[in-house]
Every structure is written in C-alpha cells, then in structure tokens.
C-alpha cells in the first residue's frame, strides 16, 4: 500500500509542476536549458538539442557528449525523484549534417520510471534552398523516439513490474539570422504514442515556437556574449510561456543564466575548461525553485559536457 501511495504522490508532484501534463511531458533535462527557464527552442546549439529542438543539431560544430543528473523537489517528504540525461552529437560534415543519440529518464527508484530513447538527424539547408549564409542559416531535423514506462506496484505482497513502450518522433526547424535573431519551431510526439496499461493513454502532441537574440556585446548596457530567449508552448487548448537569459564573462569561460515560467524560477551557472586541439570540458549547474509545490525547497541539476 505504501508503494501505491508513493506512486500516486509522484504522479501528483509531476503534474503539479507541469500544468497537469501526462507521462513523458515534463522537461527536466539539459542543465544549460533549465538555467534559462527551459526557453531553448531557438537556441538548441549543443547536445541538449534532441530534447528541445532537434534542428539545432545542424549548428553543432564539434562532437559533444553530455551527462546530467539531478534531484527533483528536494525536501518533499516520502518521495525521491531524479531525472537523468545522456546525449551525444556527432557532426558529420556540411553535406551530410549531424546525428545524435540520447537517453532521458525521470524516476522514483523501485516505483515508477519513464525512459525516452532518441536518434536524431539534422542538416543546414542553405545549399539546397539557395539561401545566402550572410543573411540566414536554416536547419531542419527529425528525431525518432521510443518511450518506455515502468510502474511497479506492491500487489499481494509480490512486486510485479509492468512495462509499456511506444514509438513516436519529433520534427524541428531553426533559422539563425546574421543580425543575431533566432526563430525555431519544434513539434514533439507527432505520432500518437499509447503508453497506457489498462486503457488507452496517448502522449499528447506539443508544439513550441521559440525566439532568441544573441549579441557579442549587448548595446547600451554592454553585457558580453548575451542571449535572451522566449518559448511559447502549445498543448491542446493551453498555452505556456518560458523565458530566459544567458551571459558569458571571464573571457567567455563563466556562464550566468536566469529564467522562469509560471510554475518555477531558475538560476544557473557554467564553467568551461579549454584544452589542446580545441577540446573543452564544461560543468553546468542549475537550481529551480518551484512556485506550486510548497513542501519542496528546490530542484538541483548538474551536468558534465565534453566537446572534442
């Protein structure tokens, strides 16, 4: 009975924090993106792209691997929730684009688990569409996904794990203009994915439009390497807004990020270590303060990324 109650509590926590979203619709991955409040659709230029806008893979210049771990809603009595992410991006060349492999998971150990396995591809389309790179660079991508859900109940004093999987996918477009403006669109779960156990339960389609602006030095107030981003997300008849900013200081080694949405406020930091042959090690941290879960004093996220 305790396990059943814990599973129900986990479900309540996730839905409270995500506007009553169903399974696989929470977005607790990508520490850099989370530090910007999750507003990443028109940025998506690193190994977090597969989960925000797969089209961003086309703008990744180096091979990159990222590993993320977290503790969600620390202090919430009786529930231990974690989110993990591993992503790898491999740019092939300008002609053949980039591919990615990613795994994301959110779980309470021994109770409930959601895993998503992703294979993505994206390519800059300027040569095909005859677009001038001095004006805009346009990338498009597709992400194949397999969703796997496990729920373990305590039934008749015997633990019976239950699994349910389904395939779906995402598509994305990202345009980066020479004046620093970025415009992105991502449609997630474009194929219905039924992950229900006893009855039909389809993961809902989510559409996101993103805007961003980047400047090496923001005019007037002189903030260096500055990005501001805004995401507008549409699900069924609901609309949600996410916003965030990012700046790099100390010779572009230290990142400072702020962001938020209706149910949470985010702050993040990152530090980059540069080595020979343009290889880099990046450590990112983000803290999220939930505004709708009073019993918790925040979620913590940390990631290691390696570019080579």
Residue pairs with C-beta under 8 A, 6 or more apart in sequence:
1 154
2 154
3 110
3 111
3 152
3 153
3 154
4 153
4 154
6 78
6 79
6 108
6 111
7 108
7 111
7 112
7 151
7 153
9 78
9 79
10 79
10 81
10 108
10 111
10 112
11 112
13 72
13 73
13 76
13 79
13 81
13 293
14 21
14 26
14 81
14 106
15 21
15 22
16 263
16 292
16 293
17 26
17 73
17 263
17 264
17 290
17 292
17 293
18 25
18 26
18 27
18 263
19 238
19 240
19 262
19 263
21 204
21 235
22 201
22 203
22 204
23 114
23 149
23 195
23 201
23 203
24 114
24 116
24 147
24 149
24 189
24 193
24 195
24 203
25 203
25 204
25 206
25 235
26 83
26 106
27 38
27 51
28 34
28 70
28 72
28 83
28 106
28 299
28 301
29 48
29 51
29 68
29 83
29 85
29 104
30 40
30 48
30 51
30 52
30 68
30 85
30 303
31 68
31 268
31 270
31 284
31 285
31 286
31 301
31 302
31 303
32 40
32 46
32 48
32 246
32 255
32 257
32 268
32 270
32 284
32 286
32 303
33 39
33 40
33 43
33 48
33 51
33 52
34 259
34 266
34 268
34 286
34 288
34 301
35 244
35 246
35 255
35 257
35 258
35 259
35 266
35 267
35 268
35 269
35 270
35 284
35 285
35 286
36 43
36 227
36 229
36 244
36 245
36 246
36 257
36 258
36 259
36 266
36 268
37 242
37 243
37 244
37 258
37 259
37 260
37 261
37 264
37 265
37 266
38 52
38 231
38 242
38 244
38 259
38 261
38 266
39 210
39 212
39 229
39 230
39 231
39 242
39 243
39 244
39 259
40 48
40 52
40 53
40 210
40 229
40 231
40 244
41 52
41 53
41 172
41 174
41 184
41 185
41 186
41 208
41 209
41 210
41 229
41 231
42 53
42 174
42 182
42 183
42 184
42 210
42 211
42 212
42 229
42 230
42 231
43 52
43 56
43 182
43 184
43 210
43 212
43 227
43 229
44 52
44 53
44 54
44 55
44 56
44 59
44 172
44 174
44 184
45 56
45 59
45 60
46 56
46 60
46 64
46 66
46 89
46 305
47 60
47 64
47 65
47 66
47 87
47 88
47 89
47 100
47 102
47 305
48 66
48 85
48 87
49 55
49 56
49 57
49 60
49 87
49 89
49 100
49 120
49 122
49 141
50 57
50 87
50 89
50 100
50 102
50 118
50 120
50 143
51 85
51 87
51 102
51 104
51 118
52 186
53 141
53 172
53 174
53 184
53 185
53 186
53 208
53 210
54 100
54 120
54 121
54 122
54 141
54 142
54 143
54 170
54 171
54 172
54 186
55 122
55 139
55 140
55 141
55 172
55 173
55 174
55 184
55 186
56 122
56 139
56 141
56 172
56 174
56 184
57 89
57 91
57 97
57 98
57 99
57 100
57 120
57 121
57 122
57 139
57 141
58 97
58 98
58 122
58 123
58 124
58 139
58 140
58 141
58 174
59 124
59 137
59 139
59 174
59 176
60 89
60 91
60 98
61 91
62 91
62 278
62 280
62 307
62 308
63 88
63 89
63 90
63 91
63 307
63 308
64 87
64 88
64 89
64 305
64 306
64 307
64 308
65 86
65 87
65 88
65 89
65 305
65 306
66 85
66 86
66 87
66 88
66 303
66 304
66 305
66 306
67 85
67 86
67 303
67 304
67 305
68 83
68 84
68 85
68 86
68 301
68 302
68 303
69 82
69 84
69 301
69 302
69 303
70 82
70 83
70 84
70 299
70 300
70 301
70 302
71 80
71 81
71 82
71 299
71 300
72 81
72 82
72 83
72 106
72 299
73 79
73 81
73 290
73 293
73 295
73 296
73 298
73 299
74 296
74 297
74 298
74 299
74 300
75 295
75 296
75 297
75 298
76 293
76 295
76 296
77 295
79 108
80 108
80 109
81 106
81 107
81 108
82 106
82 107
82 108
82 109
83 104
83 105
83 106
83 301
84 104
84 105
84 106
85 102
85 103
85 104
85 105
85 303
86 102
86 103
86 104
87 100
87 101
87 102
87 103
88 100
88 101
88 102
89 98
89 99
89 100
90 98
90 99
90 100
91 97
91 98
92 98
92 99
94 124
94 127
96 123
97 121
97 122
97 123
97 124
98 121
98 122
98 123
99 119
99 120
99 121
100 118
100 119
100 120
100 121
100 122
100 143
101 118
101 119
101 120
102 116
102 117
102 118
102 120
103 115
103 116
103 117
103 118
104 115
104 116
104 118
105 113
105 114
105 115
105 116
106 113
106 114
107 113
107 114
110 152
111 151
111 152
112 149
112 150
112 151
112 152
113 149
113 150
113 151
114 147
114 148
114 149
114 150
115 147
115 148
115 149
115 150
116 145
116 146
116 147
116 148
117 145
117 146
117 148
118 143
118 144
118 145
119 143
119 144
120 141
120 142
120 143
120 144
120 170
121 141
121 142
121 143
122 139
122 140
122 141
122 142
122 172
123 139
123 140
123 141
124 137
124 138
124 139
125 131
125 138
125 139
125 140
126 132
126 133
126 137
126 138
129 138
131 137
131 138
134 178
135 177
135 178
136 175
136 176
136 177
136 178
137 175
137 176
138 173
138 174
138 175
138 176
139 173
139 174
139 175
139 176
140 171
140 172
140 173
140 174
141 171
141 172
141 174
142 169
142 170
142 171
142 172
143 169
143 170
143 171
143 172
144 167
144 169
145 167
145 168
145 169
145 170
145 189
145 193
146 165
146 166
146 167
147 165
147 166
147 167
147 168
147 193
147 195
147 203
148 163
148 164
148 165
149 163
149 164
149 165
149 195
150 161
150 162
150 163
151 161
151 162
151 197
152 159
152 160
152 161
152 162
153 159
153 160
153 162
162 197
164 195
164 196
164 197
165 195
166 193
166 194
166 195
166 203
167 191
167 193
168 189
168 190
168 191
168 192
168 193
168 203
169 189
169 190
169 191
170 186
170 187
170 188
170 189
170 190
171 186
171 187
171 190
172 184
172 185
172 186
172 187
173 184
173 185
173 186
174 182
174 183
174 184
174 185
175 182
175 183
175 184
176 182
177 183
180 213
180 214
180 215
181 211
181 212
181 213
182 210
182 211
182 212
182 213
182 214
182 229
183 210
183 211
183 212
184 208
184 209
184 210
184 211
184 212
185 207
185 208
185 209
185 210
186 207
186 208
186 210
187 205
187 206
187 207
187 208
188 205
188 206
188 207
188 208
189 203
189 204
189 205
189 206
190 205
192 202
192 203
193 202
193 203
194 200
194 201
194 202
195 201
195 202
195 203
196 202
204 235
204 236
205 235
206 233
206 234
206 235
207 233
207 234
207 235
208 231
208 232
208 233
208 234
209 231
209 232
209 234
210 229
210 230
210 231
210 232
211 229
211 230
212 227
212 228
212 229
212 230
213 227
213 228
213 229
214 225
214 226
214 227
215 225
215 226
216 224
216 225
217 223
217 224
217 225
217 226
218 224
218 226
223 247
224 247
224 248
224 249
224 252
225 247
225 248
225 249
225 252
226 245
226 246
226 247
227 245
227 246
227 247
228 243
228 244
228 245
229 243
229 244
229 245
229 246
230 241
230 242
230 243
231 241
231 242
231 243
232 239
232 240
232 241
233 239
233 240
233 241
233 242
240 261
240 262
241 261
241 262
242 259
242 260
242 261
243 259
243 260
243 261
244 257
244 258
244 259
244 260
244 266
245 257
245 258
245 259
246 255
246 256
246 257
247 255
247 256
247 257
248 254
248 255
248 256
249 256
252 272
253 271
253 272
253 273
253 274
254 269
254 270
254 271
254 272
255 268
255 269
255 270
255 271
255 272
255 284
256 268
256 269
257 266
257 267
257 268
257 269
257 270
257 286
258 266
258 267
258 268
259 265
259 266
259 267
259 268
260 266
262 291
263 290
263 291
263 292
264 288
264 289
264 290
264 291
264 292
265 288
265 289
265 291
266 286
266 287
266 288
266 289
267 286
267 287
268 284
268 285
268 286
268 287
269 284
269 285
269 286
270 282
270 283
270 284
270 285
271 282
271 283
272 280
272 281
272 282
273 280
273 281
273 282
273 283
274 280
275 281
277 308
278 307
279 306
279 307
279 308
280 305
280 306
280 307
280 308
281 304
281 305
281 306
282 303
282 304
282 305
282 306
282 307
283 302
283 303
283 304
284 301
284 302
284 303
284 305
285 300
285 301
285 302
285 303
286 300
286 301
286 302
287 298
287 299
287 300
287 301
288 298
288 299
288 301
289 297
289 298
290 296
290 298
290 299
